[in-house]
Amino acid sequence: MAKIVSKVYGDALFELALEKQSVTALYEEAEALRKIFRDNGELMQLLTHPKISKEEKEAAVKAIFDGRVSDDMAGFLVLVVDKGRADELDAVLGYFLSVVKEYKKIGVVDVASAVELTDAQKEKLCEKLLATTDYAALEVNYRVDAALIGGLVVRIGDRVVDSSIRTKLSQMEKQLQRIQLS
């Protein structure tokens, strides 16, 4: 259900952004708002509290965000609160951000390596990924996972390229277990 809600509202916000030719501006606002909502648990408690009326929640949203975000985004936030979907705001904004990234051909890449990669290695990896994908730009998230022993695990959307030594050892182990000695 949550995925349906985030898709419906996220698509609506994207349609509005296209219509108003403000994709970049709304994208930046959505990123900032997502951080605000994550960092301010009290605000989310206020917007999702069952004993606070919709009118009070809408008034709070207007008081907090009017003049600080575009009228389109402020109106969108009020709409989401009015429909009782404030608890889905993070998912809605996240979905919207992913749709905009796809629209702008920005790939989100997660790279796990056994050791910290140098800047040169990161640059070379990005060049290869850009050359082998349809993306115009990449947003790369690097992390170190010593359990990989060596190599990389690269994840772009639902595609995974696992060249880690851990995986190669695991595959080798499975092959050795299949060998029958006579």
C-alpha positions as CSV (number, residue, x, y, z in Angstrom):
1,M,0.0,0.0,0.0
2,A,2.8,2.4,0.9
3,K,4.4,1.9,-2.5
4,I,1.1,2.7,-4.3
5,V,0.7,5.9,-2.2
6,S,4.3,7.1,-2.8
7,K,3.9,6.4,-6.5
8,V,0.6,8.2,-6.9
9,Y,1.6,11.3,-5.0
10,G,5.2,11.2,-6.3
11,D,4.0,10.9,-9.9
12,A,1.5,13.8,-9.3
13,L,4.4,16.0,-8.0
14,F,6.5,15.1,-11.0
15,E,3.6,15.9,-13.4
16,L,3.3,19.3,-11.7
17,A,7.1,19.8,-12.0
18,L,7.0,19.1,-15.7
19,E,3.9,21.2,-16.2
20,K,5.4,24.2,-14.4
21,Q,8.9,23.6,-15.9
22,S,10.3,23.5,-12.4
23,V,11.8,20.0,-12.2
24,T,15.1,21.1,-10.8
25,A,13.7,23.5,-8.3
26,L,11.2,21.0,-6.9
27,Y,13.9,18.4,-6.9
28,E,16.1,20.5,-4.7
29,E,13.2,21.4,-2.4
30,A,12.2,17.7,-2.1
31,E,15.8,16.8,-1.1
32,A,15.8,19.6,1.5
33,L,12.3,18.7,2.8
34,R,13.2,15.0,3.1
35,K,16.2,15.9,5.3
36,I,14.1,18.3,7.4
37,F,11.4,15.6,8.0
38,R,14.1,13.0,8.9
39,D,15.9,15.4,11.2
40,N,12.8,16.7,13.0
41,G,10.9,13.8,14.5
42,E,8.7,16.2,16.4
43,L,7.4,17.7,13.2
44,M,6.5,14.3,11.8
45,Q,4.8,13.4,15.2
46,L,2.8,16.6,14.9
47,L,1.7,15.8,11.3
48,T,0.8,12.2,12.0
49,H,-0.8,12.6,15.5
50,P,-4.3,11.2,15.4
51,K,-5.7,13.7,18.0
52,I,-4.6,16.8,16.0
53,S,-7.1,17.9,13.5
54,K,-6.3,18.2,9.8
55,E,-6.9,21.9,9.9
56,E,-4.3,22.3,12.7
57,K,-1.8,20.2,10.8
58,E,-2.4,22.2,7.6
59,A,-2.0,25.5,9.5
60,A,1.3,24.2,10.9
61,V,2.5,23.2,7.4
62,K,1.6,26.6,6.1
63,A,3.2,28.5,9.0
64,I,6.4,26.5,8.7
65,F,6.8,26.3,4.9
66,D,5.0,29.3,3.3
67,G,7.6,31.6,2.0
68,R,10.4,29.0,2.5
69,V,9.4,26.7,-0.3
70,S,7.7,27.3,-3.6
71,D,3.9,27.7,-3.6
72,D,3.7,24.5,-5.6
73,M,5.6,22.5,-3.0
74,A,3.7,24.2,-0.1
75,G,0.4,23.3,-1.8
76,F,1.6,19.8,-2.3
77,L,2.5,19.4,1.4
78,V,-0.9,20.7,2.4
79,L,-2.6,18.3,0.0
80,V,-0.7,15.3,1.4
81,V,-1.5,16.3,5.0
82,D,-5.2,17.0,4.0
83,K,-5.5,13.5,2.6
84,G,-4.1,11.9,5.8
85,R,-0.8,10.7,4.1
86,A,1.7,12.7,6.1
87,D,3.2,9.5,7.4
88,E,4.1,8.7,3.8
89,L,5.9,12.0,3.1
90,D,9.4,10.5,3.2
91,A,8.4,7.7,0.8
92,V,6.6,10.1,-1.5
93,L,9.5,12.5,-1.7
94,G,12.0,9.6,-2.1
95,Y,9.9,8.3,-5.0
96,F,9.7,11.7,-6.6
97,L,13.5,12.1,-6.3
98,S,14.0,8.8,-8.0
99,V,11.7,9.7,-10.9
100,V,13.5,13.0,-11.4
101,K,16.9,11.2,-11.4
102,E,15.6,8.8,-14.0
103,Y,14.2,11.7,-16.1
104,K,17.5,13.5,-15.9
105,K,19.4,10.2,-16.6
106,I,21.2,10.3,-13.3
107,G,22.2,6.8,-12.2
108,V,22.4,5.9,-8.5
109,V,25.3,3.6,-7.9
110,D,26.3,1.8,-4.7
111,V,29.9,0.6,-4.6
112,A,31.2,-1.7,-1.9
113,S,34.9,-2.4,-1.8
114,A,37.2,-4.2,0.6
115,V,39.4,-1.1,1.0
116,E,38.9,2.6,0.5
117,L,39.2,3.4,-3.2
118,T,41.6,6.2,-4.3
119,D,40.3,9.2,-6.2
120,A,41.9,7.8,-9.4
121,Q,40.1,4.5,-9.0
122,K,36.8,6.2,-8.3
123,E,37.2,8.3,-11.4
124,K,38.1,5.3,-13.6
125,L,35.1,3.4,-12.2
126,C,32.7,6.3,-13.0
127,E,34.1,6.6,-16.5
128,K,33.6,2.8,-17.2
129,L,30.1,3.0,-15.7
130,L,29.1,6.0,-17.8
131,A,30.5,4.3,-20.9
132,T,28.5,1.1,-20.3
133,T,25.2,2.6,-19.3
134,D,22.7,5.1,-20.7
135,Y,23.2,7.5,-17.8
136,A,24.4,11.1,-18.4
137,A,25.7,11.4,-14.8
138,L,26.2,9.2,-11.7
139,E,25.5,9.6,-8.0
140,V,27.9,7.2,-6.5
141,N,27.8,6.0,-2.8
142,Y,31.0,4.3,-1.7
143,R,31.3,2.1,1.3
144,V,34.0,-0.2,2.7
145,D,33.2,-3.8,3.5
146,A,36.2,-5.7,4.6
147,A,34.3,-9.0,4.4
148,L,34.6,-8.8,0.6
149,I,38.3,-9.6,1.0
150,G,39.0,-7.9,-2.3
151,G,37.3,-6.7,-5.5
152,L,34.0,-4.7,-5.8
153,V,30.3,-5.1,-5.6
154,V,28.6,-2.5,-7.9
155,R,24.8,-2.1,-7.7
156,I,22.9,0.1,-10.2
157,G,19.2,-0.1,-9.7
158,D,18.3,-3.8,-9.8
159,R,21.6,-4.8,-11.6
160,V,24.5,-6.1,-9.5
161,V,28.1,-6.8,-10.6
162,D,29.9,-8.8,-7.9
163,S,33.6,-9.2,-8.6
164,S,34.5,-9.7,-4.9
165,I,36.9,-12.4,-3.8
166,R,34.3,-13.5,-1.2
167,T,31.9,-14.4,-3.9
168,K,34.5,-16.1,-6.1
169,L,35.6,-18.2,-3.1
170,S,32.0,-19.1,-2.4
171,Q,31.5,-20.1,-6.0
172,M,34.7,-22.2,-5.9
173,E,33.5,-23.9,-2.7
174,K,30.2,-24.9,-4.4
175,Q,32.0,-26.3,-7.4
176,L,34.3,-28.3,-5.1
177,Q,31.3,-29.7,-3.2
178,R,29.8,-31.0,-6.5
179,I,32.9,-32.9,-7.4
180,Q,32.5,-36.6,-6.6
181,L,35.6,-38.7,-5.9
182,S,35.4,-42.3,-7.0
